[in-house]
């Protein structure tokens, strides 16, 4: 499976500010995904990021709040904008395995908004 | 109705016993089914994938799929304390993963 890294691993931010999370993969992948895991909850898909096209957002998530970039086949960023305490979550990126449907997750970014 | 439902936990089993985890899904066109293990404070780790009806075994883990009943399960044989974690059932429709709420398993030494 691919090796996935995320930066930062954790951060504490003030409300009203923005944070950009980076996701780096050690091989080229077509599809990258961003998930949110709120405290004590399961994972919810935020958006799918394909290189060379706009990200596709799931219901309840909008580009103004969670802009995503996908400049190449090994890298993506997710920005959490104008943060509020409700955005305190773990944010995870994942990639789809080549030729299959399996997804592998990065280590996550634990975000706390005060 | 939730897309993916898992049996409520937590599930406590003695060391060496079998842990049985269940999952049902609502979308009949779902094609791929996965079990992830998530240790506290860590990200989900893929432990099993299953695509066709029947059983699939990998070491101490066995996944079972019944598409007619829209049911997928995971058996953990000879449970070890290191198996204590939350197990997430995930289902794909096209490429999107939908997760269940998870079942927390505790293996008692």
Interface residues (C-beta under 8 A of the other chain):
Chain A: X1 X31 X33 X41 X42 X43 X44 X45 X48 X58 X90 X92 X94 X96 X100 X101 X102 X103 X104 X105 X106 X107 X108
Chain B: X31 X32 X34 X42 X43 X44 X45 X46 X49 X51 X88 X92 X95 X96 X97 X98 X99 X100 X101 X102
